[in-house]
Structure formats: structure tokens, C-alpha cells
Amino acid sequence: MTISSFEYRQLTEIQIIDSTSSEVFVNNPVKKSYVRNIILFNGDSTAVVYVKLHKVKSLGGLAGTVKTSNQMYGAYLDPGDRISIEYPIPGSILDELNDTIHAIADVPDVITIEIIGADEDV
């Protein structure tokens, strides 16, 4: 597999994860995205928080569904914990319109997420 030359950069602004599933990344329809690193941080001083991430493939360009079978990560974060999830080069690939990454936390508004990666025109 040949990979075009690209530089990894911040794909999303830092976002706060809610207690209901929400999209934290949506693939651009004319791009192939490579998620290289996902950074989670528990900014609370007391709460231990369970966080789940889902990689949801689109269904013919329509938004897919969050379900147990597409969960790609789940962990408890202690207060002040910062976790970095790193994917081997080139990264976890999202290559269809409306491929998404969803996040949910069992305590709202204390976990932040940032996604680092690259994209290229298709």
C-alpha cells in the first residue's frame, strides 16, 4: 500500500464528551482520513469516569449506528488521567462519507477528547 506524503495534525478541536453518544469526528466526503492518535483527559478532581469510543461505518453514505460491535475503546479514567490511544502508521482509516467516531462518558462534561491524524483527497 502506497501512502501519499502528508503530515499529521490536529483533526478536531478539543471537545468535551457528554453522557449521550455524540459524533466527535465525521469524515469529509472528499477525503480519506487517518486517525493516528486520540487523546482523552479527565479534568475532574474527584470523578472516575468510564469512556467509550465507537468507530461507526456509514451505510451507503448515511450515518451508521453506535452499537456494541463497533466499540473500539472503553476504559475508566481516574481524576487527572490523560490517555493517548495510538494507531500504527498510517492510522485508523475512515474513507467513506459519514464514517464517524462517537464518544460517550458515564459522567458528562469532565472528559475532553482531541483527535490527531491526517487526510488526503480521494
N, C-alpha and C positions, 0 to 999 in steps of 0.2 A: 504494500500500500504506500503510495507516494503522498506525502503531505506537503501542501503549499507552505511557503515561508510565511509565518505570521508570528506576532508577539502576543504573549499572554497579558491580559489587562483586567481591570475590574469590569465585569459584565453587568453587575447590578449595583445600585447604591445600597448602603447598609439599610436593612429593613427590620422592623420589629415583627416577630411572629405572634400571631393571635391564637386563640384556643379553638378556632374553627379553621378548617383547611383552606388555605389560600395559595394562589399562584405567587411564587417568588421569582420565577423566571419563565418567560414564554419565548420560544424560538421565533426569530424573524422569518417571514415566509420566503425570503430570497437568500437565506443564509444557511450554512451548516455550522452549528455551534459546538464547541469543545469545552466542556466544563472540566477544568483542571483541579480546582480547589474550592471547597465550601468551608467557610469559617463560621462557627457558631459561638456565641458568647452569652453566658448567664450573668446579667448585670445586677441581679437581685442580691441582697446581703443575707437573706435567710432561706429562700425557697429552693428546694431541689426540684428540678423541672424535667419532665420527660418530653423529648422532642422526637418527632418522626418526620422523615423526608420521603417523598414519593416521586419517582420519575414516571410521568404519565405520557404514554404514546398517544398521538392523535388517532382518530378513527376517520381516515379519508379526509383529513383537513379539519374535522370537527373536534372539539375538545373531548379528550378521553375522561375516564372516571378514576378517582382515587379509590384504591382497594388494597387489600392485604397483599395481593400478589405483585403489586408494583412498588411496595415499600422498599426503599434502598438503604435506609438507615434508621436506627432507633436507639436512643441512649438517654440515661439520666445525666443531667449536668448539675453539679453542685454549685453553690453560690460562688461567683467569680471564675468558674471554669471557662476556658476557651478551648474549643476542639477544632482541629483542622482535618478535614476529610480530603485526602489527596488521591487523585486518579492518575494512573500511569499515562505517560505521553501517548497519544495526543490529548486524552481526556475522555470523559463520558460524552458520547455523541448524541446530539439532538439534531435531527436532519429533516424533519417534516414540519409543515405549517401546524402550529398549535401543539407541538411537543412541549411539555411543561415540567417544571419542578414545583411541587407543592410542599408546604411545611405546616406543621401543626404542633402546638405545645399544650401540655395539660394545665399550665398556668399562663394566662395571657400577659402580653406586654412586658416581659422581662428578658426574653431571648432575642438576640439580634442575629441576622444572617447576612453574609456577604458572599458573592459568587465571583470567582476569578476564572478566566478562561480566554478563549479566542473564538473568532468566527471568520468565515470566508464565504464569498459569493458562490452560489451554486448555478 
